[in-house]
Amino acid sequence: MLPGILISAAEVQFLKAEAYERWGGGDAKAAYENGVRQSIAFWVAVNNNTSYAAGTKESAPSEAAITAYLSNSLVAYGSNNLAKIATQKWIDFNIMQANQAWAEWRRTKLPSLSFPTDGSSSISPNIPTRLLYPGSEKDLNKANYNAVSAADNITTKIFWDVK
């Protein structure tokens, strides 16, 4: 069985790293590296505690392997830090928190992802920026929905989406 995840220790560390990087007040590099370490430990534990592992328990990477990963130029803290934080957060969210990964990407536009344009779609050839209102909103809140119905499409930006 897979766990339900509200927020992980790694996500907290990545949020701290982003805040420290943007506004100071703490050690962004330490928070970032703690987030990577906690993410690795969490996903090894998830794998080893699920019935899907079918008896094939994985051992955690060695400290040397994690240190080598953190010193790789694509991962190492020091330049383009917000993109690196976002990338590691994206990796941490994985498929278990896909909606959160999408929300974070919409908020920051990081990591830099490229998607092929879907020319066959008449709804949206690119990544949606928002979800549509549900049918129940149209039925149960008709007056308010009618006031905003023209903007009820997947390409209209939400008020906080300033990027």
Rosetta constraint file for C-alpha pairs under 8 A:
AtomPair CA 1 CA 49 HARMONIC 7.80 0.50
AtomPair CA 1 CA 50 HARMONIC 5.07 0.50
AtomPair CA 1 CA 51 HARMONIC 5.88 0.50
AtomPair CA 1 CA 52 HARMONIC 7.52 0.50
AtomPair CA 2 CA 46 HARMONIC 7.06 0.50
AtomPair CA 2 CA 50 HARMONIC 6.00 0.50
AtomPair CA 3 CA 46 HARMONIC 7.62 0.50
AtomPair CA 5 CA 96 HARMONIC 7.68 0.50
AtomPair CA 5 CA 97 HARMONIC 7.49 0.50
AtomPair CA 7 CA 11 HARMONIC 6.45 0.50
AtomPair CA 7 CA 12 HARMONIC 7.42 0.50
AtomPair CA 8 CA 12 HARMONIC 6.49 0.50
AtomPair CA 9 CA 13 HARMONIC 6.36 0.50
AtomPair CA 9 CA 35 HARMONIC 7.26 0.50
AtomPair CA 9 CA 38 HARMONIC 6.64 0.50
AtomPair CA 9 CA 39 HARMONIC 7.83 0.50
AtomPair CA 10 CA 14 HARMONIC 6.24 0.50
AtomPair CA 10 CA 34 HARMONIC 7.19 0.50
AtomPair CA 10 CA 35 HARMONIC 4.17 0.50
AtomPair CA 10 CA 36 HARMONIC 6.75 0.50
AtomPair CA 10 CA 37 HARMONIC 7.74 0.50
AtomPair CA 10 CA 38 HARMONIC 5.10 0.50
AtomPair CA 10 CA 39 HARMONIC 5.20 0.50
AtomPair CA 10 CA 92 HARMONIC 7.48 0.50
AtomPair CA 11 CA 15 HARMONIC 6.10 0.50
AtomPair CA 11 CA 35 HARMONIC 6.72 0.50
AtomPair CA 11 CA 89 HARMONIC 6.60 0.50
AtomPair CA 11 CA 92 HARMONIC 7.54 0.50
AtomPair CA 12 CA 16 HARMONIC 6.16 0.50
AtomPair CA 12 CA 35 HARMONIC 7.57 0.50
AtomPair CA 13 CA 17 HARMONIC 6.07 0.50
AtomPair CA 13 CA 31 HARMONIC 5.04 0.50
AtomPair CA 13 CA 32 HARMONIC 6.22 0.50
AtomPair CA 13 CA 34 HARMONIC 6.46 0.50
AtomPair CA 13 CA 35 HARMONIC 4.80 0.50
AtomPair CA 14 CA 18 HARMONIC 6.13 0.50
AtomPair CA 14 CA 31 HARMONIC 6.52 0.50
AtomPair CA 14 CA 32 HARMONIC 5.61 0.50
AtomPair CA 14 CA 35 HARMONIC 5.61 0.50
AtomPair CA 14 CA 85 HARMONIC 6.27 0.50
AtomPair CA 14 CA 86 HARMONIC 7.88 0.50
AtomPair CA 14 CA 88 HARMONIC 7.97 0.50
AtomPair CA 14 CA 89 HARMONIC 6.42 0.50
AtomPair CA 15 CA 19 HARMONIC 6.19 0.50
AtomPair CA 16 CA 20 HARMONIC 6.01 0.50
AtomPair CA 16 CA 28 HARMONIC 7.02 0.50
AtomPair CA 16 CA 31 HARMONIC 6.29 0.50
AtomPair CA 16 CA 32 HARMONIC 7.92 0.50
AtomPair CA 17 CA 21 HARMONIC 5.95 0.50
AtomPair CA 17 CA 27 HARMONIC 7.34 0.50
AtomPair CA 17 CA 28 HARMONIC 4.25 0.50
AtomPair CA 17 CA 29 HARMONIC 6.76 0.50
AtomPair CA 17 CA 30 HARMONIC 7.75 0.50
AtomPair CA 17 CA 31 HARMONIC 5.03 0.50
AtomPair CA 17 CA 32 HARMONIC 5.25 0.50
AtomPair CA 17 CA 85 HARMONIC 7.22 0.50
AtomPair CA 18 CA 22 HARMONIC 6.08 0.50
AtomPair CA 18 CA 28 HARMONIC 7.02 0.50
AtomPair CA 18 CA 82 HARMONIC 6.44 0.50
AtomPair CA 18 CA 85 HARMONIC 6.75 0.50
AtomPair CA 19 CA 23 HARMONIC 5.80 0.50
AtomPair CA 19 CA 24 HARMONIC 6.99 0.50
AtomPair CA 19 CA 28 HARMONIC 7.80 0.50
AtomPair CA 20 CA 24 HARMONIC 4.26 0.50
AtomPair CA 20 CA 25 HARMONIC 5.69 0.50
AtomPair CA 20 CA 26 HARMONIC 5.37 0.50
AtomPair CA 20 CA 27 HARMONIC 6.54 0.50
AtomPair CA 20 CA 28 HARMONIC 5.06 0.50
AtomPair CA 21 CA 28 HARMONIC 5.61 0.50
AtomPair CA 21 CA 81 HARMONIC 7.50 0.50
AtomPair CA 21 CA 82 HARMONIC 7.23 0.50
AtomPair CA 24 CA 28 HARMONIC 7.91 0.50
AtomPair CA 27 CA 31 HARMONIC 6.37 0.50
AtomPair CA 28 CA 32 HARMONIC 6.02 0.50
AtomPair CA 29 CA 33 HARMONIC 6.12 0.50
AtomPair CA 29 CA 77 HARMONIC 6.14 0.50
AtomPair CA 29 CA 78 HARMONIC 7.99 0.50
AtomPair CA 30 CA 34 HARMONIC 5.98 0.50
AtomPair CA 31 CA 35 HARMONIC 6.05 0.50
AtomPair CA 32 CA 36 HARMONIC 6.41 0.50
AtomPair CA 32 CA 77 HARMONIC 7.76 0.50
AtomPair CA 32 CA 85 HARMONIC 6.62 0.50
AtomPair CA 33 CA 37 HARMONIC 6.25 0.50
AtomPair CA 33 CA 70 HARMONIC 7.26 0.50
AtomPair CA 34 CA 38 HARMONIC 5.97 0.50
AtomPair CA 35 CA 39 HARMONIC 5.95 0.50
AtomPair CA 36 CA 40 HARMONIC 6.26 0.50
AtomPair CA 36 CA 88 HARMONIC 6.83 0.50
AtomPair CA 37 CA 41 HARMONIC 6.25 0.50
AtomPair CA 37 CA 66 HARMONIC 7.41 0.50
AtomPair CA 38 CA 42 HARMONIC 5.95 0.50
AtomPair CA 39 CA 43 HARMONIC 6.19 0.50
AtomPair CA 39 CA 92 HARMONIC 5.82 0.50
AtomPair CA 40 CA 44 HARMONIC 6.20 0.50
AtomPair CA 40 CA 60 HARMONIC 7.73 0.50
AtomPair CA 41 CA 45 HARMONIC 6.17 0.50
AtomPair CA 41 CA 60 HARMONIC 6.80 0.50
AtomPair CA 42 CA 46 HARMONIC 6.12 0.50
AtomPair CA 43 CA 47 HARMONIC 6.08 0.50
AtomPair CA 44 CA 48 HARMONIC 6.15 0.50
AtomPair CA 44 CA 58 HARMONIC 6.63 0.50
AtomPair CA 44 CA 59 HARMONIC 7.30 0.50
AtomPair CA 44 CA 60 HARMONIC 6.18 0.50
AtomPair CA 45 CA 49 HARMONIC 6.00 0.50
AtomPair CA 46 CA 50 HARMONIC 6.25 0.50
AtomPair CA 47 CA 52 HARMONIC 7.61 0.50
AtomPair CA 47 CA 53 HARMONIC 6.05 0.50
AtomPair CA 47 CA 57 HARMONIC 7.34 0.50
AtomPair CA 47 CA 58 HARMONIC 7.41 0.50
AtomPair CA 48 CA 53 HARMONIC 6.20 0.50
AtomPair CA 48 CA 56 HARMONIC 7.66 0.50
AtomPair CA 48 CA 57 HARMONIC 5.08 0.50
AtomPair CA 48 CA 58 HARMONIC 6.42 0.50
AtomPair CA 49 CA 53 HARMONIC 7.56 0.50
AtomPair CA 53 CA 57 HARMONIC 6.53 0.50
AtomPair CA 61 CA 65 HARMONIC 5.95 0.50
AtomPair CA 61 CA 66 HARMONIC 6.53 0.50
AtomPair CA 62 CA 66 HARMONIC 6.37 0.50
AtomPair CA 63 CA 67 HARMONIC 6.02 0.50
AtomPair CA 64 CA 68 HARMONIC 6.05 0.50
AtomPair CA 65 CA 69 HARMONIC 6.15 0.50
AtomPair CA 66 CA 70 HARMONIC 6.17 0.50
AtomPair CA 67 CA 71 HARMONIC 6.17 0.50
AtomPair CA 68 CA 72 HARMONIC 6.30 0.50
AtomPair CA 69 CA 75 HARMONIC 6.95 0.50
AtomPair CA 69 CA 76 HARMONIC 7.92 0.50
AtomPair CA 70 CA 75 HARMONIC 5.62 0.50
AtomPair CA 70 CA 76 HARMONIC 5.14 0.50
AtomPair CA 70 CA 77 HARMONIC 7.80 0.50
AtomPair CA 71 CA 75 HARMONIC 6.61 0.50
AtomPair CA 71 CA 76 HARMONIC 4.82 0.50
AtomPair CA 72 CA 76 HARMONIC 5.55 0.50
AtomPair CA 74 CA 84 HARMONIC 7.68 0.50
AtomPair CA 75 CA 84 HARMONIC 6.29 0.50
AtomPair CA 77 CA 81 HARMONIC 6.03 0.50
AtomPair CA 77 CA 84 HARMONIC 7.40 0.50
AtomPair CA 80 CA 84 HARMONIC 6.46 0.50
AtomPair CA 81 CA 85 HARMONIC 6.10 0.50
AtomPair CA 82 CA 86 HARMONIC 6.12 0.50
AtomPair CA 82 CA 110 HARMONIC 7.86 0.50
AtomPair CA 83 CA 87 HARMONIC 6.04 0.50
AtomPair CA 83 CA 110 HARMONIC 5.80 0.50
AtomPair CA 83 CA 111 HARMONIC 5.44 0.50
AtomPair CA 83 CA 112 HARMONIC 7.53 0.50
AtomPair CA 84 CA 88 HARMONIC 6.22 0.50
AtomPair CA 84 CA 111 HARMONIC 7.50 0.50
AtomPair CA 85 CA 89 HARMONIC 6.11 0.50
AtomPair CA 86 CA 90 HARMONIC 6.01 0.50
AtomPair CA 86 CA 110 HARMONIC 5.64 0.50
AtomPair CA 86 CA 111 HARMONIC 5.39 0.50
AtomPair CA 87 CA 91 HARMONIC 6.24 0.50
AtomPair CA 87 CA 110 HARMONIC 7.10 0.50
AtomPair CA 87 CA 111 HARMONIC 5.12 0.50
AtomPair CA 88 CA 92 HARMONIC 6.07 0.50
AtomPair CA 89 CA 93 HARMONIC 6.14 0.50
AtomPair CA 89 CA 101 HARMONIC 7.79 0.50
AtomPair CA 90 CA 94 HARMONIC 6.47 0.50
AtomPair CA 90 CA 101 HARMONIC 5.72 0.50
AtomPair CA 90 CA 111 HARMONIC 7.53 0.50
AtomPair CA 93 CA 97 HARMONIC 4.90 0.50
AtomPair CA 93 CA 98 HARMONIC 6.45 0.50
AtomPair CA 93 CA 100 HARMONIC 7.11 0.50
AtomPair CA 93 CA 101 HARMONIC 5.88 0.50
AtomPair CA 94 CA 98 HARMONIC 6.39 0.50
AtomPair CA 94 CA 101 HARMONIC 7.66 0.50
AtomPair CA 97 CA 101 HARMONIC 6.27 0.50
AtomPair CA 98 CA 102 HARMONIC 6.20 0.50
AtomPair CA 99 CA 103 HARMONIC 6.19 0.50
AtomPair CA 100 CA 104 HARMONIC 6.07 0.50
AtomPair CA 101 CA 105 HARMONIC 6.11 0.50
AtomPair CA 102 CA 106 HARMONIC 6.16 0.50
AtomPair CA 103 CA 107 HARMONIC 6.14 0.50
AtomPair CA 104 CA 108 HARMONIC 6.11 0.50
AtomPair CA 104 CA 109 HARMONIC 7.70 0.50
AtomPair CA 104 CA 110 HARMONIC 7.79 0.50
AtomPair CA 105 CA 109 HARMONIC 4.83 0.50
AtomPair CA 105 CA 110 HARMONIC 5.40 0.50
AtomPair CA 105 CA 111 HARMONIC 6.87 0.50
AtomPair CA 106 CA 110 HARMONIC 7.97 0.50
AtomPair CA 106 CA 129 HARMONIC 6.89 0.50
AtomPair CA 106 CA 161 HARMONIC 7.13 0.50
AtomPair CA 107 CA 161 HARMONIC 6.34 0.50
AtomPair CA 107 CA 163 HARMONIC 7.34 0.50
AtomPair CA 108 CA 163 HARMONIC 7.06 0.50
AtomPair CA 109 CA 163 HARMONIC 6.98 0.50
AtomPair CA 115 CA 126 HARMONIC 7.42 0.50
AtomPair CA 115 CA 127 HARMONIC 7.86 0.50
AtomPair CA 116 CA 126 HARMONIC 7.70 0.50
AtomPair CA 117 CA 125 HARMONIC 5.32 0.50
AtomPair CA 117 CA 126 HARMONIC 5.61 0.50
AtomPair CA 118 CA 124 HARMONIC 7.63 0.50
AtomPair CA 118 CA 125 HARMONIC 4.55 0.50
AtomPair CA 118 CA 126 HARMONIC 6.59 0.50
AtomPair CA 119 CA 125 HARMONIC 5.84 0.50
AtomPair CA 120 CA 125 HARMONIC 7.54 0.50
AtomPair CA 121 CA 125 HARMONIC 5.58 0.50
AtomPair CA 123 CA 154 HARMONIC 7.99 0.50
AtomPair CA 124 CA 128 HARMONIC 6.75 0.50
AtomPair CA 124 CA 154 HARMONIC 7.22 0.50
AtomPair CA 124 CA 155 HARMONIC 7.51 0.50
AtomPair CA 128 CA 154 HARMONIC 5.17 0.50
AtomPair CA 128 CA 155 HARMONIC 5.91 0.50
AtomPair CA 129 CA 154 HARMONIC 5.78 0.50
AtomPair CA 129 CA 155 HARMONIC 5.47 0.50
AtomPair CA 129 CA 156 HARMONIC 6.80 0.50
AtomPair CA 129 CA 157 HARMONIC 6.08 0.50
AtomPair CA 129 CA 158 HARMONIC 7.71 0.50
AtomPair CA 130 CA 153 HARMONIC 7.67 0.50
AtomPair CA 130 CA 154 HARMONIC 5.06 0.50
AtomPair CA 130 CA 155 HARMONIC 6.74 0.50
AtomPair CA 130 CA 156 HARMONIC 7.04 0.50
AtomPair CA 130 CA 157 HARMONIC 6.83 0.50
AtomPair CA 130 CA 158 HARMONIC 6.95 0.50
AtomPair CA 131 CA 153 HARMONIC 7.52 0.50
AtomPair CA 131 CA 154 HARMONIC 5.72 0.50
AtomPair CA 132 CA 152 HARMONIC 5.88 0.50
AtomPair CA 132 CA 153 HARMONIC 5.92 0.50
AtomPair CA 132 CA 154 HARMONIC 6.20 0.50
AtomPair CA 133 CA 137 HARMONIC 6.34 0.50
AtomPair CA 133 CA 138 HARMONIC 7.55 0.50
AtomPair CA 133 CA 152 HARMONIC 6.74 0.50
AtomPair CA 134 CA 138 HARMONIC 7.02 0.50
AtomPair CA 135 CA 139 HARMONIC 6.43 0.50
AtomPair CA 136 CA 140 HARMONIC 5.76 0.50
AtomPair CA 136 CA 141 HARMONIC 7.85 0.50
AtomPair CA 137 CA 141 HARMONIC 5.27 0.50
AtomPair CA 137 CA 142 HARMONIC 7.08 0.50
AtomPair CA 137 CA 145 HARMONIC 6.86 0.50
AtomPair CA 138 CA 142 HARMONIC 5.19 0.50
AtomPair CA 138 CA 145 HARMONIC 5.79 0.50
AtomPair CA 138 CA 146 HARMONIC 7.80 0.50
AtomPair CA 141 CA 145 HARMONIC 5.94 0.50
AtomPair CA 142 CA 146 HARMONIC 5.89 0.50
AtomPair CA 143 CA 147 HARMONIC 6.56 0.50
AtomPair CA 144 CA 148 HARMONIC 6.84 0.50
AtomPair CA 145 CA 149 HARMONIC 5.60 0.50
AtomPair CA 146 CA 150 HARMONIC 7.90 0.50
AtomPair CA 148 CA 152 HARMONIC 6.65 0.50
AtomPair CA 151 CA 156 HARMONIC 6.12 0.50
AtomPair CA 152 CA 156 HARMONIC 7.23 0.50
AtomPair CA 157 CA 161 HARMONIC 5.99 0.50
